[in-house]
Amino acid sequence: MLVVLCMAGAAHAQPASDQADALFERGRQLMAEGKIAEACAAFDDCQRLDPSPATVVNQANCRERNGQLVTARALFLEAARQTSAMREPKWKKAHATARERAGKLDPRLSTIRIDVPPGNVVDGLEVTRDGAIVGTASWNSALPIDGGTYRIAARATNRVVWSVTVTVAPEGDAKVVEVPRLPPVIRAPEPSIEITAAGTGSNAVPARPTPPVPLAEGSIWTGKRKVAAGLAAVGVAALGAGTVLGLQSNRKRNEIDALCPDPHVRCDAADRANALSASASHLAIGADVAFGLAAGAATAAVILWMTGAPDSQAIAIAPAASPGQFAVTASRSW
């Protein structure tokens, strides 16, 4: 059983190694052809199938040529770490090369600094870069970053969300983004009810009647309703036109019936009847189009009229109180 298991493990490992070798060669070929992004993807898949320091070096070289200098530097350092304990000459050389390449990238790196002045820090402040949280330890520090476009955002409890988009060049750029103090969210006041009560009996103090709050007069002719009225007018005109065209079509068909009353008998005015028939058909088509336009305009007008109603307003009720009775004055506002 142990022999069978070992053989099965070797059988599974061999195809993965073969696939990795093929992907490695594919990556080198794509690099030679100048297809850098595709080559990087091939090296990434190769490393996933069969990890090797040699593949990491090629990943780093590919990322450098693709303008991702920060990622390339990290991969060169990873290759140097993996080969640091190896004693074979080829790995010692790879270790030295990886460290040298990483060092040469240092002065070329682009950076971004997210400044958060102490006066702009509010409770619960959270800063993100492309959705990933930027820890407070990274604030106010220039950090290496690959070239590209990034969205810097800030949010906090009961504060207005702020964001900005910044583009960083692949090499030698230094961007600074300052997070402003987030203003508080302005909320609409909650509905309030005021109640005033007077005593009862001989010492009762009559409550002053509060005049009712009138309903604010607002025009029913909103923008949508004006459009609805226009469509309604178009619909009426189209309905009238369709009616006229339909009547004319029927009149011409009546003339045809008068000229040729029996379809089974040869008609002497056949040419006239055919001309009338063609004209009647055209008029009927025009009537159908007009009726369809009228129906569409009417439907659209109804929808716009219903959805274009003005905002409703509240009416406050203020009952008056008389002496010796419990008095309540209520008003509601928004």
N, C-alpha and C positions, 0 to 999 in steps of 0.2 A: 504493500500500500504506500509506503514512504517513497519507493522508487517511482510509482505511478504519479504521486502528487508532485514530486520534483520535476518529472517529465512534463506534467501539465503546466506547472509554473513556468518552465522554460519555453513551452509552446506559446504561452500568453505573452511572455516578455519579449520574445523575438520579433513578433509583428510590430509591437510598439517601438522597439529600437529601429527596425527597418523604416517605419513611418517617420521617425524622428530624423534619420539620416536623409531621407528623401526631402523632408521639409528644410533641413539645413542647406542642402545643395540648391533647393529651389530659392531659398532666401539669398544665397550668394549670387545666383543667376539674375534674380530681380534687381539686386544692388548694382550689378554690372550694367543692366539695362536702364538704370536710372529710375526704376519704379520703387522709390524708397518706402512709401507707406505700406505697399504690399509686401515688401521684403521684411519690414519690421513685424508684420503680422505672422509671416512664415516662421521667423525666429522665435516669436512668442509661443507659437504652437509647438515648435520643436522642443523648447525648454519645458513646456508643460508635460510632454510625453516622456522625455528622457533628459532630466536636468544635468547640466554640465557647465563647468566654468568657461569652456570654450564658447558655448552658445551665449553665455552672459556677456562675454566680450563683444560678440557680434551684435547682440541686442544693443549694447551701449554705443557701438560704432554707428549702427543704423539710426538710433535716436539722435545722435549728434548731427548726422547728415540731414535729418528731418527737421532740424531747428529746435529740438526739445533738449536744450542743453542741461537743464537741471535734472531731468530724468536720466540723460546720458551720464552725467557725473555720478549719480547715485548707483547706476549699474556698473560703472568702472570700479567704484569703491567696493561694491559687492563682489566683483570678480577678484579684486585684490584680497579681500577677506577670505574667499574660498580657497585661494591658492597660496595663502601665507604659510601654511604648514607643509606644503608639498615640497619634496626634495628633488624631484626629477628636473633636469635642466630646462625642459620645455615649459614646465609650470613655473619655475623660478623666473624665466624670461617673461612669461605671461603676467606674473605678479608685478614685476617691475614696470612693464608696459602699461598695465592698468592704472597703477599709482601715478605714473607720469602723465597719462592722458587726463586723469581726473584733475591733477594739479593745473594743467594748462587751461582747463575749462573755468577755473575759479574766477579769473578777472573778466571773463566774457559773459557771466550770468546776468540776467535781468532780475530786478527785484521789485517788490511792491510793499509799501508800508501803509498800514491802516492806522491812522492816528485817531485816538479817542481822548481828547483833552479831559482832565479831571472835572471841569465844570460842565461837560456834556454827558457825564455818566449819570443815568437815572436808574431807579430800582428796576431790577429784572431785565436790564439791557442785554440783548443778544445780537452779536454781529455774525453774519454768515458770508461766505464766498462761494457762489454757485450752489447755494443750499447747504453747504457744509459749515458747521459752526467753527468760528475762529476763536480759540480760547483767549482768555484775558492775558495770558503770558505772551501771546503773540501780538498784542496791541502795541502800537508805537515802536515797532521794530521792523527794519527792512529785511524781508524774507525772500530767498531765491524763488523764482517761479518761471515756468516755461512760458514762452510767448503765446499770446492768444487774447481772447475777449472774455472778461469776467464780470459777473454781476455782484456787486457788494451791497448788502442790505443790512438794515438794523431795525429791531423791533423791541418793544417793551410793553408791559401791562398798561392798558389804558393810554397808550401813546400812539401817535400817527406813525405808520410804517414808512421808512425812508429807504431808497435804493438808488444806485448809480451804476452805469456800465462803463468799464474802463478797458482800453486795449493796450496790451503790453507787447512791445517789439520782441522778437526772438532773442536778440543779443544786445547787451549793454544798455538796456533801458532801466529807468528808475522812476516808478510811479508812486505818488503819494495821494492817498484818499483820506479826507478828514470826515469823520462821522459827526454831524451836527447834533445839537441837543434836540431831542424829539419833542415836539409840542404835544400837549395833552389832547385827547380826543374830545371834541365838543359834542355833547349829546343833547337831544331835545329834552326839555323839562318834562317831568312826569306829570300826568293829570293830577290836579289838586282839588280838594273839596273843603270849603270853609263853612263851619257851622257856628251859629250864634244862638244861644238859648237865653230866654228871659225867665224870671221866676213866676210863681203863681200866687194867687191870694191877693190880699189888700196891698202888699208891698210889691206887687208885680210891676216890672218896668217894661213897658211896651217896646217891642223891637221895631226898629225902623224898617219900613218896607224897602226892599231892594229892588230897583227897577230891573226887569228882565233884560238880559243881554240880547240885543237884536241879532238876527242872522245876517251875517255879512252878505251883501248883494254881490253876486259874481255873475258875469256874463256867461250865458250858456254857449256862446259862439266861440268855442275853442278852435285851435288850428285844424284839428281832425274834423270837427263838425262843419267848418267852412268848406273843407274838401268834400265832405259827405253831401253838402247842399249842392255843390257843383256837379258831383256825380249824379245826384238825383235829377238835376236839370237835364243832364245829358241823357239819362234814362228815359225821361219823359219825351224828349225830342226824338230819341230813337224809336220809342213806342209809337209816336205819331207818324214817323216816317214809315215804319213797318206796316201800320194800319193802311196808310194811303197806298203803298205799293201793293199790299194784298188786295185791296178793293179794285185797283186797276187791273191786276192779274185776273181777278174773277170776272171783271167786265169784258176783258178780251176773250176769256173762255166762253162767256155767254154769246159773244159775237160768233165764235166758231160754231157753237151749237145752232145758231140761227142760220149760218151759211150752209152747214152740212149736218142736218138733223139726224140723218141715218148713216151710221158708219159703214153699213153693209152695201150702201148704194153709192155709185160713183158720183163724186161731187164736182160740179162745173167750176166752183170757185176754190179749187184745191190749193192753188198757189197762194191765194189770199189767206186761206185757213192756215196753211203752213207758216206763213209769216206771222200771223196772229199767235199761233201756238209757240213759236220761238220767243216772241216778245213776252208772252204770258209767263213762260218758264223763267226768263231773266228777271221779270218783276217778282215772281214768287221767291227766287233765290235771294234777291235783294231784301224782300220782306223777312225771310228767315234770318238773314244776317242782322237786320235791324232789331228783330225781336230778341235775338241772342245777345246783342250789345245792350239792349235795354235791361235784360235779366241780369247780366253781369254787373252793370252800373248800379242797379238797384241793390243787389247783394252787397257790393262793396260799400255803398252808401249806408246801408243799415249797420254793417259791422263798424265802420268808422264813427257813425253817430253814437253807437252804444259804448264803444271803447274811448270815445273822446269826451265823455262827461266831465264837467269841472269837478275839482276836489270838493268833497262834502265838508260842511262846517258844522260845528257843534252849537246847540242852543242851550243856554243855561236857564234853569227854572228857578225862580225866586219867589216863593209864596210869601205873602204879607202876613204879619202877626197882629192880633188885636190884644188889647189890655186884658190881663188876667188869664192869658192862655200861653201855653208853651209855644215859643216861636222858633222857627228854623229858617235860616237864610242859607241857601246853597248856591254855589256857582262853580262851574267847571271850566277850566281853561287848558289850552294846549300850547 
